[in-house]
Amino acid sequence: MRKDMFLNNKLKRTSIFWIFVTPALFFYVVFFVIPLFSNFLLSFTSWNGLTNNYDFIGFNNYINMFTKDKDFINSLIVTIKFATVYVIILNIVGFTFALIFDSRIRFKNIYKSIVFMPNAVSLIIVAFIWQFLFTGVYRDIVEKLGLPVFSWFERPTTAMAAVIITYLWHGSGYCMLL
């Protein structure tokens, strides 16, 4: 009798689990797994995206991407540079904040909240804030100081620096907590 009650309770818990998981699993499969798998299969074809005709060409798309497409190679190099510089600086800044806030300073929790606050903001809002700072506020300050004005997004090196600064502002608070 007691064993039947245990099995019945276990069956009930398992049923409840699947009732809650099934809708999420359905959307995950429909909107992530199936498109991922179909795009992977389409990458082995010469489909132009508009017609129903496509020919299987094997690894030619990947071979062309790595050997002939200079834009892809350039974007890969830029991504690796960004990731390397960003991760190194983020860890240094986050560790420095953690060390500073680990000491006995007044209003430590307020300072921690201020440093962590950008992490709670959406990245699109962060991008708008920093675009305004890099284009509007920066230009006004530099003009008033009589220095030459340049656009942060004009040259690749300054554009990379602007993106890294933006991401550092957004992520350093989270890294501080880790």
ZIURWO-V492640 format. One record per pair of residues at least 6 apart in sequence whose ideal C-beta (glycine too) atoms are under 7 Angstrom apart, sorted by sequence separation. I is the first residue (numbers start at 1). GAP is how many residues later the second one is. D is the distance in whole Angstrom. If there is no record, write none. Layout:
i=[I;I]
gap=[GAP;GAP]
d=[D;D]
This chain:
i=[143;152;153;47;65;101;142;152;46;118;45;46;153;45;101;139;152;45;46;101;44;45;44;44;138;43;97;134;134;130;127;126;126;123;118;119;118;119;119;118;119;117;115;116;115;116;116;115;116;89;93;97;101;82;86;90;94;98;85;89;93;97;82;86;90;94;82;90;94;91;94;90]
gap=[6;6;6;7;7;7;7;7;8;8;9;9;9;10;10;10;10;11;11;11;12;12;13;14;14;18;18;18;28;36;39;40;44;47;51;51;52;52;54;55;55;56;57;57;58;58;60;61;61;75;75;75;75;78;78;78;78;78;79;79;79;79;81;81;81;81;82;82;82;84;84;85]
d=[6;5;5;3;5;6;5;7;6;7;4;5;6;6;6;6;4;6;5;5;6;6;7;6;7;6;6;4;5;4;7;6;5;7;5;6;5;7;5;6;5;7;7;3;4;7;7;6;7;7;6;6;7;6;5;6;5;5;6;6;5;4;7;6;6;3;7;6;5;6;7;5]
